Amino acid sequence: MFGTISFLRTFNFTKKKSMSIVKVIEVIASSEKSFDDAVKNAVTEVSKTVRNIDSVYVQDLKAHVKDGKITTYGCICKLSFRVD
């Protein structure tokens, strides 16, 4: 398994310049490889159901440790996307 993902909350923002609607969702993702891979997992999983992803903001990073070694890398990300 490459990682897990959980949806936390959704925000709605309106850009005034072109009147586009942008949504921001917050997700939790993980990886057994690296923080970078955890962020990529977040984008990959969200991309399966959401179109027009514009950006990802990494809000927090966390690693689980067992016997002195990192076992899982995790991140909380906010992904923004334009609504059609």
PyMOL Python script that loads the backbone (N, CA, C, O; Angstrom):
from pymol import cmd

cmd.read_pdbstr("""\
ATOM      1  N   MET A   1       0.835  -1.170   0.000  1.00  0.00           N
ATOM      2  CA  MET A   1       0.000   0.000   0.000  1.00  0.00           C
ATOM      3  C   MET A   1       0.884   1.240   0.000  1.00  0.00           C
ATOM      4  O   MET A   1       1.823   1.329   0.791  1.00  0.00           O
ATOM      5  N   PHE A   2       0.600   2.186  -0.867  1.00  0.00           N
ATOM      6  CA  PHE A   2       1.426   3.374  -0.992  1.00  0.00           C
ATOM      7  C   PHE A   2       1.086   4.445   0.023  1.00  0.00           C
ATOM      8  O   PHE A   2       1.917   5.319   0.269  1.00  0.00           O
ATOM      9  N   GLY A   3      -0.077   4.424   0.616  1.00  0.00           N
ATOM     10  CA  GLY A   3      -0.427   5.441   1.593  1.00  0.00           C
ATOM     11  C   GLY A   3      -1.919   5.503   1.806  1.00  0.00           C
ATOM     12  O   GLY A   3      -2.703   4.877   1.094  1.00  0.00           O
ATOM     13  N   THR A   4      -2.281   6.265   2.791  1.00  0.00           N
ATOM     14  CA  THR A   4      -3.693   6.451   3.089  1.00  0.00           C
ATOM     15  C   THR A   4      -4.030   7.916   2.965  1.00  0.00           C
ATOM     16  O   THR A   4      -3.145   8.770   3.018  1.00  0.00           O
ATOM     17  N   ILE A   5      -5.292   8.209   2.801  1.00  0.00           N
ATOM     18  CA  ILE A   5      -5.723   9.588   2.658  1.00  0.00           C
ATOM     19  C   ILE A   5      -7.057   9.760   3.360  1.00  0.00           C
ATOM     20  O   ILE A   5      -7.930   8.896   3.282  1.00  0.00           O
ATOM     21  N   SER A   6      -7.204  10.871   4.039  1.00  0.00           N
ATOM     22  CA  SER A   6      -8.443  11.166   4.745  1.00  0.00           C
ATOM     23  C   SER A   6      -8.850  12.597   4.427  1.00  0.00           C
ATOM     24  O   SER A   6      -7.997  13.483   4.391  1.00  0.00           O
ATOM     25  N   PHE A   7     -10.112  12.837   4.198  1.00  0.00           N
ATOM     26  CA  PHE A   7     -10.609  14.173   3.946  1.00  0.00           C
ATOM     27  C   PHE A   7     -11.047  14.786   5.260  1.00  0.00           C
ATOM     28  O   PHE A   7     -11.775  14.154   6.027  1.00  0.00           O
ATOM     29  N   LEU A   8     -10.611  16.015   5.532  1.00  0.00           N
ATOM     30  CA  LEU A   8     -10.946  16.666   6.781  1.00  0.00           C
ATOM     31  C   LEU A   8     -12.053  17.704   6.633  1.00  0.00           C
ATOM     32  O   LEU A   8     -13.088  17.607   7.292  1.00  0.00           O
ATOM     33  N   ARG A   9     -11.841  18.693   5.773  1.00  0.00           N
ATOM     34  CA  ARG A   9     -12.844  19.741   5.623  1.00  0.00           C
ATOM     35  C   ARG A   9     -12.710  20.426   4.277  1.00  0.00           C
ATOM     36  O   ARG A   9     -11.687  20.299   3.603  1.00  0.00           O
ATOM     37  N   THR A  10     -13.745  21.151   3.888  1.00  0.00           N
ATOM     38  CA  THR A  10     -13.791  21.842   2.610  1.00  0.00           C
ATOM     39  C   THR A  10     -14.044  23.324   2.838  1.00  0.00           C
ATOM     40  O   THR A  10     -14.865  23.697   3.676  1.00  0.00           O
ATOM     41  N   PHE A  11     -13.336  24.174   2.090  1.00  0.00           N
ATOM     42  CA  PHE A  11     -13.512  25.609   2.160  1.00  0.00           C
ATOM     43  C   PHE A  11     -13.893  26.112   0.772  1.00  0.00           C
ATOM     44  O   PHE A  11     -13.468  25.533  -0.228  1.00  0.00           O
ATOM     45  N   ASN A  12     -14.675  27.164   0.692  1.00  0.00           N
ATOM     46  CA  ASN A  12     -15.026  27.789  -0.580  1.00  0.00           C
ATOM     47  C   ASN A  12     -14.459  29.198  -0.613  1.00  0.00           C
ATOM     48  O   ASN A  12     -14.647  29.965   0.331  1.00  0.00           O
ATOM     49  N   PHE A  13     -13.762  29.549  -1.697  1.00  0.00           N
ATOM     50  CA  PHE A  13     -13.241  30.887  -1.890  1.00  0.00           C
ATOM     51  C   PHE A  13     -13.620  31.350  -3.284  1.00  0.00           C
ATOM     52  O   PHE A  13     -13.703  30.536  -4.204  1.00  0.00           O
ATOM     53  N   THR A  14     -13.849  32.625  -3.452  1.00  0.00           N
ATOM     54  CA  THR A  14     -14.151  33.190  -4.757  1.00  0.00           C
ATOM     55  C   THR A  14     -13.046  34.161  -5.120  1.00  0.00           C
ATOM     56  O   THR A  14     -12.730  35.073  -4.356  1.00  0.00           O
ATOM     57  N   LYS A  15     -12.459  33.962  -6.293  1.00  0.00           N
ATOM     58  CA  LYS A  15     -11.473  34.907  -6.804  1.00  0.00           C
ATOM     59  C   LYS A  15     -12.247  36.023  -7.501  1.00  0.00           C
ATOM     60  O   LYS A  15     -13.080  35.742  -8.362  1.00  0.00           O
ATOM     61  N   LYS A  16     -11.990  37.284  -7.146  1.00  0.00           N
ATOM     62  CA  LYS A  16     -12.760  38.404  -7.689  1.00  0.00           C
ATOM     63  C   LYS A  16     -12.339  38.779  -9.099  1.00  0.00           C
ATOM     64  O   LYS A  16     -13.154  39.297  -9.863  1.00  0.00           O
ATOM     65  N   LYS A  17     -11.093  38.534  -9.462  1.00  0.00           N
ATOM     66  CA  LYS A  17     -10.594  38.992 -10.749  1.00  0.00           C
ATOM     67  C   LYS A  17     -11.355  38.376 -11.918  1.00  0.00           C
ATOM     68  O   LYS A  17     -11.840  39.112 -12.777  1.00  0.00           O
ATOM     69  N   SER A  18     -11.474  37.068 -11.978  1.00  0.00           N
ATOM     70  CA  SER A  18     -12.144  36.429 -13.099  1.00  0.00           C
ATOM     71  C   SER A  18     -13.452  35.756 -12.664  1.00  0.00           C
ATOM     72  O   SER A  18     -14.104  35.084 -13.463  1.00  0.00           O
ATOM     73  N   MET A  19     -13.824  35.940 -11.409  1.00  0.00           N
ATOM     74  CA  MET A  19     -15.055  35.380 -10.861  1.00  0.00           C
ATOM     75  C   MET A  19     -15.074  33.856 -10.883  1.00  0.00           C
ATOM     76  O   MET A  19     -16.142  33.247 -10.940  1.00  0.00           O
ATOM     77  N   SER A  20     -13.903  33.245 -10.840  1.00  0.00           N
ATOM     78  CA  SER A  20     -13.834  31.800 -10.734  1.00  0.00           C
ATOM     79  C   SER A  20     -14.088  31.402  -9.281  1.00  0.00           C
ATOM     80  O   SER A  20     -13.800  32.156  -8.352  1.00  0.00           O
ATOM     81  N   ILE A  21     -14.623  30.224  -9.117  1.00  0.00           N
ATOM     82  CA  ILE A  21     -14.804  29.701  -7.770  1.00  0.00           C
ATOM     83  C   ILE A  21     -13.708  28.688  -7.532  1.00  0.00           C
ATOM     84  O   ILE A  21     -13.487  27.788  -8.342  1.00  0.00           O
ATOM     85  N   VAL A  22     -13.026  28.843  -6.415  1.00  0.00           N
ATOM     86  CA  VAL A  22     -11.945  27.943  -6.046  1.00  0.00           C
ATOM     87  C   VAL A  22     -12.322  27.276  -4.740  1.00  0.00           C
ATOM     88  O   VAL A  22     -12.717  27.944  -3.785  1.00  0.00           O
ATOM     89  N   LYS A  23     -12.201  25.959  -4.696  1.00  0.00           N
ATOM     90  CA  LYS A  23     -12.444  25.212  -3.469  1.00  0.00           C
ATOM     91  C   LYS A  23     -11.112  24.748  -2.922  1.00  0.00           C
ATOM     92  O   LYS A  23     -10.174  24.484  -3.673  1.00  0.00           O
ATOM     93  N   VAL A  24     -11.039  24.653  -1.606  1.00  0.00           N
ATOM     94  CA  VAL A  24      -9.851  24.142  -0.943  1.00  0.00           C
ATOM     95  C   VAL A  24     -10.290  22.987  -0.056  1.00  0.00           C
ATOM     96  O   VAL A  24     -11.187  23.131   0.775  1.00  0.00           O
ATOM     97  N   ILE A  25      -9.647  21.841  -0.242  1.00  0.00           N
ATOM     98  CA  ILE A  25      -9.936  20.705   0.624  1.00  0.00           C
ATOM     99  C   ILE A  25      -8.668  20.354   1.394  1.00  0.00           C
ATOM    100  O   ILE A  25      -7.553  20.510   0.898  1.00  0.00           O
ATOM    101  N   GLU A  26      -8.866  19.887   2.595  1.00  0.00           N
ATOM    102  CA  GLU A  26      -7.748  19.500   3.449  1.00  0.00           C
ATOM    103  C   GLU A  26      -7.718  17.983   3.533  1.00  0.00           C
ATOM    104  O   GLU A  26      -8.735  17.349   3.818  1.00  0.00           O
ATOM    105  N   VAL A  27      -6.559  17.406   3.287  1.00  0.00           N
ATOM    106  CA  VAL A  27      -6.421  15.949   3.295  1.00  0.00           C
ATOM    107  C   VAL A  27      -5.221  15.535   4.136  1.00  0.00           C
ATOM    108  O   VAL A  27      -4.270  16.297   4.312  1.00  0.00           O
ATOM    109  N   ILE A  28      -5.287  14.324   4.644  1.00  0.00           N
ATOM    110  CA  ILE A  28      -4.166  13.711   5.339  1.00  0.00           C
ATOM    111  C   ILE A  28      -3.687  12.551   4.471  1.00  0.00           C
ATOM    112  O   ILE A  28      -4.484  11.710   4.052  1.00  0.00           O
ATOM    113  N   ALA A  29      -2.387  12.511   4.204  1.00  0.00           N
ATOM    114  CA  ALA A  29      -1.833  11.435   3.387  1.00  0.00           C
ATOM    115  C   ALA A  29      -0.588  10.876   4.063  1.00  0.00           C
ATOM    116  O   ALA A  29       0.026  11.532   4.904  1.00  0.00           O
ATOM    117  N   SER A  30      -0.228   9.657   3.682  1.00  0.00           N
ATOM    118  CA  SER A  30       0.952   9.042   4.280  1.00  0.00           C
ATOM    119  C   SER A  30       1.711   8.213   3.258  1.00  0.00           C
ATOM    120  O   SER A  30       1.212   7.902   2.177  1.00  0.00           O
ATOM    121  N   SER A  31       2.933   7.867   3.637  1.00  0.00           N
ATOM    122  CA  SER A  31       3.792   7.045   2.797  1.00  0.00           C
ATOM    123  C   SER A  31       4.800   6.340   3.693  1.00  0.00           C
ATOM    124  O   SER A  31       5.155   6.833   4.764  1.00  0.00           O
ATOM    125  N   GLU A  32       5.247   5.198   3.243  1.00  0.00           N
ATOM    126  CA  GLU A  32       6.313   4.492   3.952  1.00  0.00           C
ATOM    127  C   GLU A  32       7.689   4.882   3.408  1.00  0.00           C
ATOM    128  O   GLU A  32       8.711   4.451   3.941  1.00  0.00           O
ATOM    129  N   LYS A  33       7.717   5.707   2.335  1.00  0.00           N
ATOM    130  CA  LYS A  33       8.975   6.078   1.684  1.00  0.00           C
ATOM    131  C   LYS A  33       9.538   7.416   2.160  1.00  0.00           C
ATOM    132  O   LYS A  33      10.672   7.487   2.633  1.00  0.00           O
ATOM    133  N   SER A  34       8.716   8.503   2.030  1.00  0.00           N
ATOM    134  CA  SER A  34       9.223   9.842   2.322  1.00  0.00           C
ATOM    135  C   SER A  34       8.077  10.838   2.453  1.00  0.00           C
ATOM    136  O   SER A  34       6.930  10.538   2.124  1.00  0.00           O
ATOM    137  N   PHE A  35       8.415  12.042   2.945  1.00  0.00           N
ATOM    138  CA  PHE A  35       7.425  13.111   2.999  1.00  0.00           C
ATOM    139  C   PHE A  35       6.998  13.500   1.588  1.00  0.00           C
ATOM    140  O   PHE A  35       5.816  13.726   1.329  1.00  0.00           O
ATOM    141  N   ASP A  36       7.963  13.576   0.684  1.00  0.00           N
ATOM    142  CA  ASP A  36       7.677  13.916  -0.709  1.00  0.00           C
ATOM    143  C   ASP A  36       6.665  12.938  -1.300  1.00  0.00           C
ATOM    144  O   ASP A  36       5.727  13.347  -1.984  1.00  0.00           O
ATOM    145  N   ASP A  37       6.853  11.671  -1.042  1.00  0.00           N
ATOM    146  CA  ASP A  37       5.943  10.650  -1.550  1.00  0.00           C
ATOM    147  C   ASP A  37       4.555  10.781  -0.912  1.00  0.00           C
ATOM    148  O   ASP A  37       3.548  10.521  -1.571  1.00  0.00           O
ATOM    149  N   ALA A  38       4.495  11.178   0.353  1.00  0.00           N
ATOM    150  CA  ALA A  38       3.203  11.377   1.016  1.00  0.00           C
ATOM    151  C   ALA A  38       2.421  12.511   0.337  1.00  0.00           C
ATOM    152  O   ALA A  38       1.212  12.399   0.132  1.00  0.00           O
ATOM    153  N   VAL A  39       3.116  13.598  -0.009  1.00  0.00           N
ATOM    154  CA  VAL A  39       2.460  14.719  -0.711  1.00  0.00           C
ATOM    155  C   VAL A  39       1.998  14.269  -2.093  1.00  0.00           C
ATOM    156  O   VAL A  39       0.893  14.605  -2.516  1.00  0.00           O
ATOM    157  N   LYS A  40       2.827  13.519  -2.790  1.00  0.00           N
ATOM    158  CA  LYS A  40       2.447  12.998  -4.109  1.00  0.00           C
ATOM    159  C   LYS A  40       1.230  12.083  -4.001  1.00  0.00           C
ATOM    160  O   LYS A  40       0.359  12.104  -4.871  1.00  0.00           O
ATOM    161  N   ASN A  41       1.164  11.282  -2.939  1.00  0.00           N
ATOM    162  CA  ASN A  41      -0.005  10.414  -2.725  1.00  0.00           C
ATOM    163  C   ASN A  41      -1.269  11.241  -2.528  1.00  0.00           C
ATOM    164  O   ASN A  41      -2.335  10.881  -3.027  1.00  0.00           O
ATOM    165  N   ALA A  42      -1.150  12.343  -1.806  1.00  0.00           N
ATOM    166  CA  ALA A  42      -2.309  13.218  -1.594  1.00  0.00           C
ATOM    167  C   ALA A  42      -2.836  13.733  -2.929  1.00  0.00           C
ATOM    168  O   ALA A  42      -4.034  13.664  -3.203  1.00  0.00           O
ATOM    169  N   VAL A  43      -1.930  14.250  -3.755  1.00  0.00           N
ATOM    170  CA  VAL A  43      -2.335  14.796  -5.064  1.00  0.00           C
ATOM    171  C   VAL A  43      -2.885  13.694  -5.965  1.00  0.00           C
ATOM    172  O   VAL A  43      -3.895  13.896  -6.640  1.00  0.00           O
ATOM    173  N   THR A  44      -2.239  12.541  -5.983  1.00  0.00           N
ATOM    174  CA  THR A  44      -2.678  11.428  -6.834  1.00  0.00           C
ATOM    175  C   THR A  44      -4.071  10.954  -6.451  1.00  0.00           C
ATOM    176  O   THR A  44      -4.920  10.753  -7.319  1.00  0.00           O
ATOM    177  N   GLU A  45      -4.309  10.775  -5.165  1.00  0.00           N
ATOM    178  CA  GLU A  45      -5.620  10.288  -4.717  1.00  0.00           C
ATOM    179  C   GLU A  45      -6.725  11.297  -4.975  1.00  0.00           C
ATOM    180  O   GLU A  45      -7.804  10.928  -5.439  1.00  0.00           O
ATOM    181  N   VAL A  46      -6.473  12.562  -4.681  1.00  0.00           N
ATOM    182  CA  VAL A  46      -7.487  13.592  -4.911  1.00  0.00           C
ATOM    183  C   VAL A  46      -7.761  13.740  -6.402  1.00  0.00           C
ATOM    184  O   VAL A  46      -8.900  13.982  -6.802  1.00  0.00           O
ATOM    185  N   SER A  47      -6.732  13.596  -7.224  1.00  0.00           N
ATOM    186  CA  SER A  47      -6.883  13.714  -8.686  1.00  0.00           C
ATOM    187  C   SER A  47      -7.813  12.664  -9.272  1.00  0.00           C
ATOM    188  O   SER A  47      -8.325  12.844 -10.376  1.00  0.00           O
ATOM    189  N   LYS A  48      -8.038  11.578  -8.556  1.00  0.00           N
ATOM    190  CA  LYS A  48      -8.945  10.541  -9.050  1.00  0.00           C
ATOM    191  C   LYS A  48     -10.389  11.010  -9.083  1.00  0.00           C
ATOM    192  O   LYS A  48     -11.183  10.499  -9.873  1.00  0.00           O
ATOM    193  N   THR A  49     -10.747  11.976  -8.238  1.00  0.00           N
ATOM    194  CA  THR A  49     -12.142  12.433  -8.174  1.00  0.00           C
ATOM    195  C   THR A  49     -12.310  13.937  -8.367  1.00  0.00           C
ATOM    196  O   THR A  49     -13.434  14.416  -8.516  1.00  0.00           O
ATOM    197  N   VAL A  50     -11.216  14.685  -8.368  1.00  0.00           N
ATOM    198  CA  VAL A  50     -11.292  16.143  -8.484  1.00  0.00           C
ATOM    199  C   VAL A  50     -10.486  16.592  -9.691  1.00  0.00           C
ATOM    200  O   VAL A  50      -9.361  16.140  -9.907  1.00  0.00           O
ATOM    201  N   ARG A  51     -11.080  17.492 -10.479  1.00  0.00           N
ATOM    202  CA  ARG A  51     -10.379  18.049 -11.647  1.00  0.00           C
ATOM    203  C   ARG A  51      -9.882  19.455 -11.330  1.00  0.00           C
ATOM    204  O   ARG A  51     -10.280  20.046 -10.326  1.00  0.00           O
ATOM    205  N   ASN A  52      -9.031  19.978 -12.167  1.00  0.00           N
ATOM    206  CA  ASN A  52      -8.556  21.363 -12.110  1.00  0.00           C
ATOM    207  C   ASN A  52      -7.804  21.707 -10.825  1.00  0.00           C
ATOM    208  O   ASN A  52      -7.950  22.811 -10.299  1.00  0.00           O
ATOM    209  N   ILE A  53      -7.004  20.776 -10.320  1.00  0.00           N
ATOM    210  CA  ILE A  53      -6.209  21.076  -9.130  1.00  0.00           C
ATOM    211  C   ILE A  53      -5.143  22.091  -9.513  1.00  0.00           C
ATOM    212  O   ILE A  53      -4.388  21.894 -10.465  1.00  0.00           O
ATOM    213  N   ASP A  54      -5.096  23.187  -8.748  1.00  0.00           N
ATOM    214  CA  ASP A  54      -4.151  24.268  -9.035  1.00  0.00           C
ATOM    215  C   ASP A  54      -2.904  24.213  -8.159  1.00  0.00           C
ATOM    216  O   ASP A  54      -1.802  24.498  -8.627  1.00  0.00           O
ATOM    217  N   SER A  55      -3.073  23.851  -6.897  1.00  0.00           N
ATOM    218  CA  SER A  55      -1.922  23.902  -6.002  1.00  0.00           C
ATOM    219  C   SER A  55      -2.125  22.995  -4.796  1.00  0.00           C
ATOM    220  O   SER A  55      -3.237  22.574  -4.478  1.00  0.00           O
ATOM    221  N   VAL A  56      -1.009  22.713  -4.143  1.00  0.00           N
ATOM    222  CA  VAL A  56      -1.035  21.959  -2.889  1.00  0.00           C
ATOM    223  C   VAL A  56      -0.182  22.724  -1.881  1.00  0.00           C
ATOM    224  O   VAL A  56       0.952  23.103  -2.174  1.00  0.00           O
ATOM    225  N   TYR A  57      -0.730  22.944  -0.706  1.00  0.00           N
ATOM    226  CA  TYR A  57      -0.039  23.618   0.382  1.00  0.00           C
ATOM    227  C   TYR A  57       0.158  22.594   1.488  1.00  0.00           C
ATOM    228  O   TYR A  57      -0.811  22.034   2.000  1.00  0.00           O
ATOM    229  N   VAL A  58       1.399  22.348   1.856  1.00  0.00           N
ATOM    230  CA  VAL A  58       1.684  21.390   2.923  1.00  0.00           C
ATOM    231  C   VAL A  58       1.625  22.138   4.250  1.00  0.00           C
ATOM    232  O   VAL A  58       2.458  22.995   4.542  1.00  0.00           O
ATOM    233  N   GLN A  59       0.623  21.790   5.037  1.00  0.00           N
ATOM    234  CA  GLN A  59       0.387  22.485   6.302  1.00  0.00           C
ATOM    235  C   GLN A  59       1.221  21.905   7.446  1.00  0.00           C
ATOM    236  O   GLN A  59       1.711  22.647   8.297  1.00  0.00           O
ATOM    237  N   ASP A  60       1.381  20.585   7.466  1.00  0.00           N
ATOM    238  CA  ASP A  60       2.075  19.958   8.583  1.00  0.00           C
ATOM    239  C   ASP A  60       2.697  18.641   8.146  1.00  0.00           C
ATOM    240  O   ASP A  60       2.192  17.975   7.242  1.00  0.00           O
ATOM    241  N   LEU A  61       3.782  18.274   8.784  1.00  0.00           N
ATOM    242  CA  LEU A  61       4.456  17.010   8.529  1.00  0.00           C
ATOM    243  C   LEU A  61       4.582  16.235   9.837  1.00  0.00           C
ATOM    244  O   LEU A  61       4.733  16.827  10.906  1.00  0.00           O
ATOM    245  N   LYS A  62       4.520  14.909   9.746  1.00  0.00           N
ATOM    246  CA  LYS A  62       4.628  14.068  10.929  1.00  0.00           C
ATOM    247  C   LYS A  62       5.234  12.734  10.508  1.00  0.00           C
ATOM    248  O   LYS A  62       4.947  12.217   9.428  1.00  0.00           O
ATOM    249  N   ALA A  63       6.081  12.184  11.385  1.00  0.00           N
ATOM    250  CA  ALA A  63       6.655  10.864  11.121  1.00  0.00           C
ATOM    251  C   ALA A  63       6.426   9.970  12.334  1.00  0.00           C
ATOM    252  O   ALA A  63       6.566  10.409  13.475  1.00  0.00           O
ATOM    253  N   HIS A  64       6.075   8.722  12.077  1.00  0.00           N
ATOM    254  CA  HIS A  64       5.939   7.740  13.152  1.00  0.00           C
ATOM    255  C   HIS A  64       7.251   6.978  13.270  1.00  0.00           C
ATOM    256  O   HIS A  64       7.865   6.614  12.267  1.00  0.00           O
ATOM    257  N   VAL A  65       7.673   6.742  14.509  1.00  0.00           N
ATOM    258  CA  VAL A  65       8.956   6.088  14.766  1.00  0.00           C
ATOM    259  C   VAL A  65       8.724   4.813  15.563  1.00  0.00           C
ATOM    260  O   VAL A  65       7.940   4.784  16.511  1.00  0.00           O
ATOM    261  N   LYS A  66       9.425   3.759  15.154  1.00  0.00           N
ATOM    262  CA  LYS A  66       9.368   2.495  15.881  1.00  0.00           C
ATOM    263  C   LYS A  66      10.790   1.938  15.952  1.00  0.00           C
ATOM    264  O   LYS A  66      11.480   1.835  14.937  1.00  0.00           O
ATOM    265  N   ASP A  67      11.208   1.588  17.143  1.00  0.00           N
ATOM    266  CA  ASP A  67      12.554   1.047  17.371  1.00  0.00           C
ATOM    267  C   ASP A  67      13.644   1.949  16.805  1.00  0.00           C
ATOM    268  O   ASP A  67      14.629   1.467  16.246  1.00  0.00           O
ATOM    269  N   GLY A  68      13.464   3.255  16.953  1.00  0.00           N
ATOM    270  CA  GLY A  68      14.469   4.211  16.507  1.00  0.00           C
ATOM    271  C   GLY A  68      14.509   4.473  15.023  1.00  0.00           C
ATOM    272  O   GLY A  68      15.422   5.144  14.542  1.00  0.00           O
ATOM    273  N   LYS A  69      13.534   3.957  14.277  1.00  0.00           N
ATOM    274  CA  LYS A  69      13.500   4.171  12.824  1.00  0.00           C
ATOM    275  C   LYS A  69      12.141   4.725  12.408  1.00  0.00           C
ATOM    276  O   LYS A  69      11.113   4.382  12.992  1.00  0.00           O
ATOM    277  N   ILE A  70      12.153   5.578  11.400  1.00  0.00           N
ATOM    278  CA  ILE A  70      10.902   6.128  10.870  1.00  0.00           C
ATOM    279  C   ILE A  70      10.185   5.032  10.095  1.00  0.00           C
ATOM    280  O   ILE A  70      10.758   4.405   9.204  1.00  0.00           O
ATOM    281  N   THR A  71       8.919   4.813  10.450  1.00  0.00           N
ATOM    282  CA  THR A  71       8.135   3.777   9.773  1.00  0.00           C
ATOM    283  C   THR A  71       7.139   4.363   8.782  1.00  0.00           C
ATOM    284  O   THR A  71       6.859   3.760   7.747  1.00  0.00           O
ATOM    285  N   THR A  72       6.606   5.537   9.100  1.00  0.00           N
ATOM    286  CA  THR A  72       5.603   6.159   8.234  1.00  0.00           C
ATOM    287  C   THR A  72       5.793   7.673   8.231  1.00  0.00           C
ATOM    288  O   THR A  72       6.013   8.291   9.272  1.00  0.00           O
ATOM    289  N   TYR A  73       5.703   8.253   7.037  1.00  0.00           N
ATOM    290  CA  TYR A  73       5.755   9.702   6.867  1.00  0.00           C
ATOM    291  C   TYR A  73       4.337  10.179   6.579  1.00  0.00           C
ATOM    292  O   TYR A  73       3.635   9.580   5.765  1.00  0.00           O
ATOM    293  N   GLY A  74       3.912  11.247   7.238  1.00  0.00           N
ATOM    294  CA  GLY A  74       2.564  11.747   7.009  1.00  0.00           C
ATOM    295  C   GLY A  74       2.555  13.245   6.792  1.00  0.00           C
ATOM    296  O   GLY A  74       3.471  13.952   7.210  1.00  0.00           O
ATOM    297  N   CYS A  75       1.501  13.728   6.129  1.00  0.00           N
ATOM    298  CA  CYS A  75       1.368  15.164   5.898  1.00  0.00           C
ATOM    299  C   CYS A  75      -0.101  15.560   5.891  1.00  0.00           C
ATOM    300  O   CYS A  75      -0.980  14.772   5.542  1.00  0.00           O
ATOM    301  N   ILE A  76      -0.336  16.796   6.284  1.00  0.00           N
ATOM    302  CA  ILE A  76      -1.650  17.406   6.141  1.00  0.00           C
ATOM    303  C   ILE A  76      -1.496  18.447   5.036  1.00  0.00           C
ATOM    304  O   ILE A  76      -0.676  19.359   5.140  1.00  0.00           O
ATOM    305  N   CYS A  77      -2.288  18.303   3.980  1.00  0.00           N
ATOM    306  CA  CYS A  77      -2.193  19.179   2.806  1.00  0.00           C
ATOM    307  C   CYS A  77      -3.514  19.862   2.523  1.00  0.00           C
ATOM    308  O   CYS A  77      -4.583  19.322   2.809  1.00  0.00           O
ATOM    309  N   LYS A  78      -3.431  21.051   1.960  1.00  0.00           N
ATOM    310  CA  LYS A  78      -4.605  21.750   1.444  1.00  0.00           C
ATOM    311  C   LYS A  78      -4.430  21.836  -0.065  1.00  0.00           C
ATOM    312  O   LYS A  78      -3.448  22.393  -0.555  1.00  0.00           O
ATOM    313  N   LEU A  79      -5.388  21.281  -0.795  1.00  0.00           N
ATOM    314  CA  LEU A  79      -5.365  21.313  -2.249  1.00  0.00           C
ATOM    315  C   LEU A  79      -6.452  22.248  -2.742  1.00  0.00           C
ATOM    316  O   LEU A  79      -7.602  22.158  -2.312  1.00  0.00           O
ATOM    317  N   SER A  80      -6.086  23.145  -3.647  1.00  0.00           N
ATOM    318  CA  SER A  80      -7.077  24.068  -4.215  1.00  0.00           C
ATOM    319  C   SER A  80      -7.354  23.686  -5.662  1.00  0.00           C
ATOM    320  O   SER A  80      -6.469  23.250  -6.398  1.00  0.00           O
ATOM    321  N   PHE A  81      -8.613  23.864  -6.042  1.00  0.00           N
ATOM    322  CA  PHE A  81      -9.007  23.538  -7.421  1.00  0.00           C
ATOM    323  C   PHE A  81     -10.145  24.452  -7.857  1.00  0.00           C
ATOM    324  O   PHE A  81     -10.970  24.884  -7.052  1.00  0.00           O
ATOM    325  N   ARG A  82     -10.161  24.732  -9.164  1.00  0.00           N
ATOM    326  CA  ARG A  82     -11.203  25.569  -9.750  1.00  0.00           C
ATOM    327  C   ARG A  82     -12.463  24.748  -9.999  1.00  0.00           C
ATOM    328  O   ARG A  82     -12.398  23.611 -10.467  1.00  0.00           O
ATOM    329  N   VAL A  83     -13.594  25.335  -9.682  1.00  0.00           N
ATOM    330  CA  VAL A  83     -14.870  24.680  -9.910  1.00  0.00           C
ATOM    331  C   VAL A  83     -15.403  25.126 -11.267  1.00  0.00           C
ATOM    332  O   VAL A  83     -15.439  26.321 -11.559  1.00  0.00           O
ATOM    333  N   ASP A  84     -15.816  24.166 -12.100  1.00  0.00           N
ATOM    334  CA  ASP A  84     -16.370  24.483 -13.432  1.00  0.00           C
ATOM    335  C   ASP A  84     -17.706  25.188 -13.325  1.00  0.00           C
ATOM    336  O   ASP A  84     -18.309  25.526 -14.344  1.00  0.00           O
TER     337      ASP A  84
END
""", "prot")
cmd.dss("prot")
cmd.show_as("cartoon", "prot")
cmd.util.cbc("prot")
cmd.orient("prot")
